[in-house]
Amino acid sequence: LLLSQNGKPDLSFFAVDCFHFSVRGYAEMAMALWNNMLEPVGEKQTYNNFTYDRSKLKCPDPDKPFLSTVRNSGFRNSDLNLGKTEPSVPYWAVIVAAVAGVLVGSL
């Protein structure tokens, strides 16, 4: 929780209803999201200082000018598995569950 200069919670991040973000809150969250998308998986920042400072925005690295994902961060095999895979739930189980749900719901 951020504290204001007088040591009390800084409510400038929230709108009048104290539920939604204010313009400042949305700006801080947008900057944090942008920076997070540029950080490689496994090296993501786990904190934010929430100072209203545009200079903390990160720019894409010329060597990696893309958003970081599990694949391009080197955490998974980059080969696509295009082979046919078995579904985790058989199709008939979905039909049985749907019929059972309708019957139980009608009772």
C-alpha positions as CSV (number, residue, x, y, z in Angstrom):
1,L,0.0,0.0,0.0
2,L,1.3,3.4,-0.9
3,L,1.5,6.1,1.7
4,S,1.1,9.8,1.0
5,Q,3.5,12.4,2.5
6,N,1.5,12.5,5.7
7,G,1.8,8.8,6.3
8,K,-1.8,7.9,5.3
9,P,-2.9,5.7,2.4
10,D,-2.5,7.6,-0.9
11,L,-6.1,7.7,-2.3
12,S,-5.0,9.5,-5.5
13,F,-4.8,6.1,-7.2
14,F,-8.6,5.6,-6.8
15,A,-11.7,7.4,-8.1
16,V,-14.2,9.0,-5.9
17,D,-16.0,5.7,-5.3
18,C,-12.7,4.2,-3.9
19,F,-13.3,1.1,-6.0
20,H,-12.2,2.1,-9.5
21,F,-8.8,3.5,-10.5
22,S,-8.3,7.2,-11.1
23,V,-6.5,8.5,-14.1
24,R,-3.3,8.3,-12.1
25,G,-4.0,4.7,-11.1
26,Y,-4.8,3.7,-14.7
27,A,-1.6,5.3,-15.9
28,E,0.5,3.5,-13.3
29,M,-1.1,0.2,-14.1
30,A,-0.6,0.7,-17.8
31,M,3.1,1.4,-17.3
32,A,3.5,-1.6,-15.1
33,L,1.7,-3.8,-17.7
34,W,3.8,-2.5,-20.6
35,N,7.1,-3.0,-18.7
36,N,5.9,-6.5,-17.7
37,M,5.2,-7.5,-21.3
38,L,8.8,-6.5,-22.3
39,E,10.5,-8.5,-19.5
40,P,11.5,-12.1,-20.2
41,V,9.7,-14.9,-18.4
42,G,11.6,-15.7,-15.2
43,E,13.1,-12.2,-15.0
44,K,9.9,-10.2,-14.4
45,Q,9.9,-7.5,-11.8
46,T,8.0,-8.4,-8.7
47,Y,7.5,-4.9,-7.3
48,N,6.6,-1.4,-8.5
49,N,7.4,1.9,-6.9
50,F,4.4,3.6,-8.4
51,T,6.0,7.0,-8.8
52,Y,4.5,9.2,-11.4
53,D,7.5,9.1,-13.7
54,R,7.3,8.4,-17.4
55,S,11.0,7.7,-17.6
56,K,10.5,4.3,-16.0
57,L,8.8,3.1,-19.1
58,K,11.0,0.4,-20.8
59,C,11.7,0.4,-24.5
60,P,11.9,-2.8,-26.5
61,D,15.4,-4.2,-26.8
62,P,16.8,-4.0,-30.3
63,D,18.0,-7.6,-30.1
64,K,14.5,-8.8,-28.9
65,P,12.0,-6.3,-30.4
66,F,8.9,-8.3,-29.3
67,L,6.7,-9.0,-26.3
68,S,8.1,-11.7,-24.0
69,T,6.4,-15.1,-23.9
70,V,7.2,-18.4,-22.4
71,R,8.4,-19.7,-25.9
72,N,10.6,-16.7,-26.9
73,S,12.0,-16.5,-23.4
74,G,13.5,-20.0,-23.8
75,F,11.4,-21.8,-21.3
76,R,9.7,-24.3,-23.6
77,N,10.7,-26.2,-26.7
78,S,10.2,-23.8,-29.6
79,D,9.1,-26.6,-32.0
80,L,5.4,-26.5,-32.7
81,N,3.7,-29.8,-32.0
82,L,1.3,-30.0,-34.9
83,G,0.5,-33.7,-34.5
84,K,-3.0,-34.8,-33.5
85,T,-3.4,-35.0,-29.7
86,E,-6.0,-36.8,-27.7
87,P,-8.5,-34.6,-25.9
88,S,-8.3,-34.6,-22.1
89,V,-12.0,-35.3,-21.8
90,P,-13.8,-37.8,-24.0
91,Y,-16.6,-36.2,-26.1
92,W,-19.2,-38.5,-24.7
93,A,-18.5,-37.3,-21.1
94,V,-19.5,-33.8,-22.1
95,I,-22.8,-35.0,-23.5
96,V,-23.5,-37.1,-20.4
97,A,-22.7,-34.2,-18.1
98,A,-24.9,-31.8,-20.1
99,V,-27.9,-34.2,-20.1
100,A,-27.4,-34.9,-16.4
101,G,-27.3,-31.2,-15.7
102,V,-30.5,-30.6,-17.6
103,L,-32.2,-33.5,-15.7
104,V,-31.0,-32.3,-12.3
105,G,-32.0,-28.7,-13.1
106,S,-35.5,-29.7,-14.2
107,L,-36.1,-31.5,-11.0
